[in-house]
Amino acid sequence: MKKPKPLHLRVMAEYGSSGIWRVSPNPTGPFRHGMLEHASLDLPADLAQAFDDWIERYTLENLAGTLDKTAFNLEGHRLATRLKAFLSSRGHTPHVELQGEAEDGSLLTALVID
């Protein structure tokens, strides 16, 4: 049986996104990452819904200026951890990182999920 290629993924909030992005391990040029649909990763329904809820929260609360970034980033970490565990259980060798939100709206340094 052919072993799946390693996946390099980033969990990152963006309006209208899935919250999951494929990233290049050696980024060059303008295409350093691209959004992945939950179905392309064959995510279980509860995990896909958790990502949808996380993005909906981001959209509603961030635009309203009420997003608790600390709690939001903790939820992102939980999702990234669940994503890595799911993909590992499917035989992948995933590299998963979380790109959190800083209080000022900038991005935090990506955190590798162990």
C-alpha positions as CSV (number, residue, x, y, z in Angstrom):
1,M,0.0,0.0,0.0
2,K,1.3,3.4,-1.0
3,K,2.0,5.7,2.0
4,P,0.3,9.1,1.7
5,K,2.5,12.1,1.1
6,P,3.3,14.3,4.2
7,L,0.8,17.1,4.6
8,H,1.9,20.6,5.6
9,L,-1.2,22.4,7.0
10,R,-1.9,25.6,8.8
11,V,-5.0,26.2,10.9
12,M,-5.8,29.9,10.4
13,A,-9.0,32.0,10.5
14,E,-10.0,33.9,7.5
15,Y,-13.5,35.2,6.6
16,G,-15.4,32.6,4.5
17,S,-12.7,30.0,4.7
18,S,-12.5,26.4,5.9
19,G,-9.9,27.4,8.4
20,I,-7.4,24.9,7.0
21,W,-4.7,25.8,4.5
22,R,-2.0,23.7,2.7
23,V,1.3,25.5,3.1
24,S,4.5,25.0,1.1
25,P,7.3,23.6,3.3
26,N,9.6,25.8,1.1
27,P,7.5,28.9,0.2
28,T,8.4,30.9,-2.9
29,G,6.4,33.3,-5.0
30,P,2.9,34.4,-4.4
31,F,1.4,30.9,-3.8
32,R,2.6,30.0,-0.3
33,H,-0.7,28.5,0.8
34,G,-4.1,27.5,-0.5
35,M,-7.3,26.8,1.3
36,L,-8.5,23.2,1.6
37,E,-12.1,22.1,1.8
38,H,-13.0,19.8,4.7
39,A,-14.2,17.2,2.2
40,S,-10.8,17.0,0.5
41,L,-9.4,15.8,3.8
42,D,-12.4,13.5,4.5
43,L,-12.9,15.2,7.9
44,P,-15.6,13.6,10.1
45,A,-18.7,15.7,10.3
46,D,-18.2,16.8,13.9
47,L,-14.7,18.1,13.2
48,A,-15.8,19.9,10.0
49,Q,-18.6,21.5,12.0
50,A,-16.2,22.6,14.7
51,F,-14.1,24.4,12.1
52,D,-17.2,26.0,10.5
53,D,-18.3,27.2,14.0
54,W,-14.8,28.6,14.7
55,I,-14.8,30.5,11.4
56,E,-18.4,31.8,12.0
57,R,-17.4,33.0,15.4
58,Y,-14.4,34.8,13.8
59,T,-16.6,36.4,11.2
60,L,-19.2,37.6,13.6
61,E,-17.1,38.6,16.6
62,N,-14.1,40.0,14.9
63,L,-16.1,42.3,12.6
64,A,-18.0,43.5,15.7
65,G,-14.8,44.0,17.6
66,T,-15.8,41.6,20.4
67,L,-13.6,38.6,19.6
68,D,-11.7,37.3,22.7
69,K,-8.5,36.5,20.9
70,T,-7.0,34.5,23.7
71,A,-10.0,32.2,23.9
72,F,-10.2,32.1,20.1
73,N,-6.6,31.1,19.7
74,L,-7.1,28.3,22.4
75,E,-10.0,26.9,20.4
76,G,-7.8,27.1,17.2
77,H,-5.1,25.1,19.1
78,R,-7.7,22.5,20.0
79,L,-8.9,22.2,16.4
80,A,-5.3,22.0,15.1
81,T,-4.6,19.2,17.6
82,R,-7.7,17.3,16.6
83,L,-6.9,17.8,12.9
84,K,-3.4,16.4,13.4
85,A,-4.7,13.4,15.4
86,F,-7.3,12.6,12.8
87,L,-4.9,12.8,9.9
88,S,-2.3,10.7,11.8
89,S,-5.0,8.0,12.4
90,R,-5.4,7.9,8.6
91,G,-1.8,7.1,8.0
92,H,-0.6,10.6,7.1
93,T,2.5,12.3,8.5
94,P,1.0,15.7,9.0
95,H,2.9,18.9,9.9
96,V,0.2,21.1,11.4
97,E,0.6,24.6,12.7
98,L,-1.7,27.2,14.1
99,Q,-1.5,30.8,12.9
100,G,-3.1,32.7,15.8
101,E,-4.4,36.3,16.0
102,A,-2.7,38.9,18.1
103,E,-4.7,41.5,20.1
104,D,-3.9,44.2,17.5
105,G,-5.2,42.1,14.6
106,S,-1.8,41.0,13.3
107,L,-0.8,37.4,13.0
108,L,1.2,35.6,15.7
109,T,4.2,33.5,14.8
110,A,2.9,30.1,13.6
111,L,2.9,27.5,16.4
112,V,3.8,23.9,15.4
113,I,1.4,21.4,16.9
114,D,3.2,18.4,18.4
